[in-house]
Amino acid sequence: MKVISLQSGSNGNCFYVETQNVRLLIDAGISARQAELRLAEHGREIRDVDALLITHDHSDHAKSMGIFQRKFGMPVYVTRRTLAASQRFLKVGKMERVRIFTAGSSLSFGDVIVHSIPTPHDSAEGLAYVVEDPDHRVGILTDLGHAFDGLRDVLRSLDAVIIESNYDHRMLRDGAYPQRLKKRISGSGGHLSNDDSASLLKETLQQSEDLDNPRLRWACLCHLSEDNNCPEKAVQTHRDTLGEDFPIYVASRDGVGPIMEL
């Protein structure tokens, strides 16, 4: 399995997951042109993508779903509430190939199963996804709200994870955001902090059945805030918690990342 972050942050999110037989995009928060060019940097053709899956209706995740569908022909998988909110607030336009599914259900694409996991993020209907092929499970866990019941069980089932690490507590506290926005970000419907993400990953590794060879192989930190975080601080927080040996990637706010493999 191969995973590429095409971009992640409040300015736009899009992830590519490739198995032996299936190619998926998670979210369409960047332009169609950006997505096409960034996949091409890794020798991938966006028109070969089998499906686009949307996590929730916020514009940095869903604003370009209609353009992706119309320009590239891929079907869009979305819950009814997320689609309704996107049509109302984002003006995503007419789409020919829309596949409505229920939050919490699983979707099949050949030998790949995508499990949708409801989240408490403050959207119409937030989801995280776990992509499972015959050999591996990768989680796309962003815009989670907080470490909700069941999240730790999901993490223990994964071979790799893209997980949000949105803000540094001190930077958010001392920054220029209005208090209302600070409470929203750090509240139960907002985002995970660096400390939240690092603690969850540490628990996951410590609870592995084989501590010397844990199931979780790597983590990619995503959705870093431009104003309340930075890659160096996010990585250092995780290094302080997890040590130096565990592989950590950081998804760029403005460009494509490397191919991350299992």
N, C-alpha and C positions, 0 to 999 in steps of 0.2 A: 504494500500500500504506500502511496506517495501523497503528500499534502503540500500545498503551496498557499501561502498568504499573499493575496494580490494587494491587500491594503487592510489596515485595521485601526480604527479610532473614530472619534466623533465626526471626522470629515469623510468617513466612508469605510464600509466593511465588505469584503468579499473573499471567500476561501474556495480553493479547488481541491477536491479529493479524487484520487485515481486508484482504482484497483486493476486487476488483470483484465477485467471485462467491462468495467463501468467507470464513467466519468461524471462527476457531480460538481455543481457550484452551490455554495451555501451563502446566501444573501447577495443583494445587488445594490449596494450603497455607493458604488462608483460608476463612472460613465461606461457605456458599452465599448467605446473606443479604448479607454484605459484597460478594461478587462481583456479585450482582444489583444492589445499590444503586449501586455504583461504576460499573458499565457504564451504568446509567441516567443518571448525571450527564453522560455524553457522548451521551445519546440512543440508547443501544444496548439491545436486548432480549436477555437472556442465553439465552432459549429459541430464539433464532435461530442460536445457535452450532452449527456443523456437527460439531465433534468436540473432545474434550479429550485432550491428549497429556501423558503424565507423563514427567518426566526421570529420576527415581529415587525410591527408597522412603523417604527421610527424611521425617519428619512435616511439616516446613515446606514440603514440595513435594507430598505425596501424601495427607495425612490426610483430606481431604474428597472424594476422588474418588468414593467410593460415594454420598455425599449429592448431589453434583453430578449423577451419573447418574440416581439415583432421582427427584430433585426436578425436574430440567430435561429429562430424557429423552435427553441427548446421549450418543453412544457414547464409550467410553474406550479409547484406544489406549495399550498398555502392553506391555513385554516380559514373558515368562513369569517370569523371575527376580524382576523388580520387583514383579509382581503377587503372587507367592508371599510375598515378604518383607512386603509391605503388608498382606496378609491375616493374616499371622502376628503382626506386631508392632503394626500400627495399627488392626486390627479394622475394616476398611473396609466390611464387610458384603456382602450379596448385591447383585450387579449384573447386569442383564439384557442389556446391550449392551456386551460387552467384545471388543475386537479385539486379538488377540495378534500381535505382529510381532517380527522378529529384529533385534537391535541391529546397526546399520550399514546396514540396508535403507532404502529410500525408500517413502513412502506417497503415494498420489494422491488428491486431492480436487478433482474437476473439472479445471480448468486450473492447479491449484496442486500442486506437489510438495514434500513435506516430507522432507528428508534427515536421518536420524538418525546421530549421530557418537558412537561410544563414547568415554568419558572415564575417566581413572584415579581419579576421586573415590572415596572409601571408602564405597561403598554396594554393594548387591547387584549392580547393573548400571547405571552412570551413563551418561546421554546428554546431548549438546547437540543442538540442532535448527537447521537452516537451512530457512527457508520461502521458496520460489521461485515467483513467478508469471511470466507472460510477459515482464515488464519489469524486475523487481527481485528481489534476494536479501537477506533479513534474517536475521541469526544471533541465536539465543537461547543465549548461551554463559555458563552459570553453573555453579557447583560443579564446576570443571574439574580440580581436583587440582593440576596444574602445567601449564606450557606444553609439552604433550606433542607428539610427532612428528605433523606434519600440521596442527597448529592454525594455524600461520602461513599455510599454503596455503588453509585455510578463510577466514581473515580477508581475504586478498587477493581472494577471490571475491565479497565482500559489498559491498552498497551502503549498509548500515547495520548496526549491531550493538548488542545489549544484552550487556554483558560484565561479569563480576563484578570488583569492586574491593573486596575484603572487608576488608582491614586495613592499617593503617599499621605499618611494621616497629617503629618506636620505641615506639608505644603498646602494641603486643603484647608487646614485650620487657620494658617497664617496668610492665606492668599486673599485676592481681591474679590472673590465671588461673594454675592449677597448671601446672608445667612440662610435664607430660604432655599437657595440652590445647594449650599453646603449640606443642609439637612437632607435634601432630596438625594444627593449623590451617596451619602454615607448611610442613608436609611434603609429600611427593609425592602424597598422597591427600587433601589438604586444599583450600585455596582460593588464588586469586591475590591478591597484595597490590596496593596502589595503584601501586607501582613496576613490578610485573609487567605490569599492564594498560597502563600508560602506555608502557612499552617496546615491548610488542607492537603497540600502535596506531601508535607512531612508525615502527617497521619497516614496517608495512603502508603507511603514507602515503609513506614514502621509496622503497618498491619499486614504487609505482604507475607504470604506463607513461607517464602524463601527470602530471608533478609539479605542474603548474599547475592541473590539473583532476582530482584523484584520484577513483577510483571510490567510495571510502568517503566518505559524505556526512555522517554524524553517528554519535556513540556515546552510549549511555546506560549509566552506571555503576550496577551493581546489587549486591544482597546485601551492602551495607555493614554491618559489625559495629556494634552499639550501643555496645560497650565499647572497641573497639580501632580506631575510625575515626570520622569525622564527614564530612558532605557537603563542608564547607569545605576540609578537608584533602585529601579525595579529588580535588576539582576543582583545587585549587592544585597538587597533584602532577602532574596531567595538563597543566595550563597551563604549568608549568615545563618540561615535556618537549615538548609539542606546540605551544606558542605560544598566542596569544590568539584566533586566527581560527577554529580548528576547533570546530564546534558540539558541546557536551557537555551532556547531560542527566544528572540523578541520579534514580534510582527511589526513591520514599519508602518508609520502613520501615513506615508506618502509614496510608497513604492512596493515593488514585488520583492518577496523574500526568496531564500534558497528552497530547493526541493528537500523536504524532510521525509525520510524514508523509514519504513519498518521492513 
